[in-house]
C-alpha cells in the first residue's frame, strides 16, 4: 500500500516528492524526475490518464498509452515508485466530489476546454492525498495548470510544496509535449515558430512596445508559419494570471494554437517594465 | 502550530480526533467530544463560523458567537485543543478553491440553501487537512451534511474516518440545536411535535403503510402543532440519500420546518420493510 510505504519513509525523516503524469513520458517529465531527485530522498511518479480532464472524448481516445515504455523509460532516472492507479481506485462507485479553482481556471485553456481544470484539480488533489508527498513538481509549460495546483494546495492546506520547473525544449525551441509525436514531418518543421513568436513579442514588450501591437505581430507570424488558428495569445500576470494591458508587473505571455490538427501550447516570462525615472527628490537629514 | 502538535502526537502513536463546530456549543457537541475521547487519545474541537456556508447574510449575522462560553463549556470534557482559526487563516487573500459533492448536496437542505454544502464541504476539507486528524465526529442531526462529509473524505482519499453519532435530544424529544434558543417559550412547547411526527411516520412506514400517506399525515400533524411551513419532508435511502417511494432498503425520514421564524431540522431512521413470504419452494437434495 502506497500510503504505508510513504509513512515508513516519513518515519525515517525522508522527504518525498511526487511527479504527476499522464504517461507518454518524454524528456520534460524526466527533467521533473531529476529535479525531484535533487530536492527529495524519495520520488514517486504517478501515471493516470484522467478521463475527467478531457472535455473531448476523441482527445481522450487519441491520448497515447505507453505504460510499458514509460516504465522502461523511468529505469535509472531516480524514481522509486511508478504509481499507476486504476480507474476504480481514482473514481470508486458513487464518486461525486470535485475540486474547483475559480478565476485562475477561467480563460486561456479553461475557455476552450470546459471542465478540464476541475477534472485536473480533483485528480491532483487525490494524488497529493494518496501519496502524502511533501513536494510536487510540475512543468511550467502548463503554466495555468501550475498556478491552479499551487492555489488549491494552499487553499486546501495540503501539506505539500508545489514547484514549477522550466519548460524543456527541443534544440529548435519547440516545447516537449506528447502531442508533438502527432505532427506530420512538415508540421514538425513549422512548429517552433510558436516559441519564436513568443520570444520576439516578450522582448518587444520588455523594450516598451505596446502589448497589443506586439501580440498582433506575434499572431501574424504564427499564422504565417503554418499554424491554422490561435485559441488564445495573451499577456497575464505571472502570479494570479490577471489579464494585463501592460507589463506593469511580472507577467507571462501564453499561447495555444492549432497546427496540423494538433493543439499546442507554450508560454514565456515577460519581465516587468522598469519604471522611468520621473524626477529627483533631494533630502537632507532630518534635524 | 497545530500541525506540529499533531505530528508529535502521531509520532507517539496517538490517535487524533476532530470535532468540527461553529461554536454555540450544547449537549450535542459535548456528546461528540465524549465519543471522540472514547475513540482517540487526543481530541481537537474546532470553532469557526464559516461565512461561506451561510447563503443568507441575516442568518450569518444572527448566528450566536459565544467563544468564551464555549471555551468554558469544554473544560473537563476531554478536549485537548480548542482550535479557533480566524478568517484569514481559513480564507487567505486570493482564496479561490471550492469542494463540491454532487448528488448528495441536491435537494433537502441543499434546495433551500444554495451554496451551503459547497461552503461546508470546502471548510471541512480544510479542517481535516489542517488538523491531520485520524477520525472526525459529526452528529446525525445534520444527516445530509454527515453523508456529504463521508463522501468527500472517501472521494478525496483523506486519511480520516468520518463517524456519525446519534442525535442528542431534550427529554421531550426536541433535537439539540443552537437555534432552539431563538424559539419563544410557546414555540419551544410546540417544537417537539416535529420529532414526534417523524417517529409516528417512520413506524407507520415500517408497518407497511404507503410512504405518501404516512408523509401526508406527518405534514398535517406538524402544521397543526404550530409550525408555519415545511421546507421538505422526505424518505431517502440512508446511504446515498436517493429519493425512495418505499422503504425497500435502509432509509431515513428527513424534515426541515419553520417555527416562530426559526428553521429546525430533524431526521429518524426507517428500517427496510421485511419482504413478505410469497410462497414456499420445497427442495430435495440434488441426486
Interface residues (C-beta under 8 A of the other chain):
Chain A: X3 X92 X94 X95 X96 X97 X98 X99 X100 X101 X102 X103 X104 X121 X125 X126 X129 X130 X132 X151 X152 X154 X155 X156 X157 X158 X159 X240
Chain B: X3 X92 X94 X95 X96 X97 X98 X99 X100 X101 X102 X103 X104 X121 X125 X126 X129 X130 X132 X151 X152 X154 X155 X156 X157 X158 X159 X240
